């Protein structure tokens, strides 16, 4: 049974969320203060955090910053409906997804299932994936099994969503990957109009990996289609994916 942490000062909402989530097979713990939220989020006792942006004495963004400094636990943020700024800021800091209030409880359950499903898939060895598989392009080296990323020899910390997104782009390096395909595989849902979640995760990747490989844009946007990871000229014709025993 997956244990979830809900951090929200609205006690009635927490009770409602608990009523919907427990029949889905989740164990729910709710806290109502930012400090308690940080402490419990870093306890390693939960599979996912549902985090409200508006909290007394602090806010969800600060909680997320503190959590992300020490943990990559999946975080679903609850934001005010129509407030794009909250959504963008949350994704920039490292939220895995967001859901605007007021929300349909069924949508909350679906988002949680989607996040946990891709998190568990990422942790499990993919069938047919050789042990020790690495992808190396330009100054970037990714260990698929260990889920680690090094740029020019330096470790780069990525969230689960960012790693999955990077892996998809690297496996198709030099070719465009459609936004719809990325959204289904990485976010676990169809791409919706005006949803900037995927774009923000790509933006975060660019910041963490550096925007360019030499003179090339590392992750290029193909307007109206998707994204393509650049292959430097000195990498062309070489085998970018290697397998170690």
Buried (B, 14 or more C-beta within 10 A) or exposed (E): EBEBBBBBBBEEBBEEBBEBBEEBEBBBBBBBBBEBBBEBBBEEEBBBBBBBBBBEEBBBBBBBEBBBEEBBBBBBBBBBEEEEEBBBBBBBBBBBBBBBBEBEBEEBBBBBBBBBEBBEEBEEEEEEEBEEBBBBBBBBBBBBBEBBBBBEEEEBEBBBBBBBBBBBBBBBBEEBBEBEBBBBBBBBBEBEEEBBBBBBBBBBBBEBBEEEBEEBEBBEBEEEEBBBBBBBEEBEEEEBBEEEE
